[in-house]
Amino acid sequence: MDFSTYDKERLTNQIDWYDKKSQKEKKYYCACKVLALLFSASIPVLASFVLRFHYILTVISVFSALITFLEGLSSLKKFHDNWIQYRFICETLKRERQMYLYSAGIYDDPDTDKLKTLIERCESLISSENINWTNMNDNEKPRIKSSQSSKNEHNKKDPNYEKVKYSKTYRKSFFHRQH
């Protein structure tokens, strides 16, 4: 495989994909933030008309719900994090291409197989992003505790376990004596 084949069939496609995804995530993030800002800025203005127009309370409630929804959506979908990560990968891939083309940095060494190094570095970057994405999704899945005994075993390893255990017992007995 030569550079032009790798560049055309893989590297350019990946750069374009990350560039488009970065732009899309940025658009979603900015849209959510701008709309939330507009809704939240309009609430104090609308509140001044509540005494004259009672239906404005409903409008304010809807705007508040929309703000909550937009902020929750932005947080849940991680638009900002994805935008930054995709942009970083896109720019790093572009940088690797330029370094290769100009024989700069790691590609300056005449004993190094430049194409092999380029492929390894680019594929490593792409696969690490895929691994990060997989790990992020695995971490969001709820964990099922195996049993109560494993929880107790973990607690016994904690040096403050006895103090906390005593403190809870003391509080319970104190509370029951008072009432």
Steps between C-alpha positions, in 0.01 A plus 500: 500500500630844417417836658257616232293182539490525880430872485221463247334187636535552873657818634300753298176314575574504874596868499180589314287286734646655816473848348132456415418343837682779680304766310172320568568465874604866518178602326287298744691628802473865392132464409417357843697771679361789294140382541547446874652848527214660308234323707670579829557866407134541402365370833572818704352715225187287484472499878444875496175446307353232727261734683343620175498172309459191715566259212864614506553273802435208267747637245763542773441142614537370145820700451639361826420146392664562161814631669516189716445278197767673291758489778421136572520406133831679461638325805363158409616505139833664597498734203785712638725207589441332164563824312835551673605136468408471130672829422813389686518171309436672168776755557741235629445288189559806281817576693628144457439524125689830477788373712526196272488706180772739620711232672481685829519383858490124533495464121839674470702193598638327186504162680124517566246348265298820462186345352485227762544759775227720351257210475575380854459845651179584312339163559600512865332839537184382325479175697565679832203726429287193431619339824423821693151508351441136595630554853286811541188307403595205723549733796151642457334158532365435849703253701322221687643428843575133543396472863485672832804305620726654235391843619586406857838360393579827325394699805719294731804595292424866564698624804208715613248215482489434874468872580212545257334179615525615864379849409190364324421273795547787745274732299225238481507431873519873579205574272287226655576616854394857421164414346 
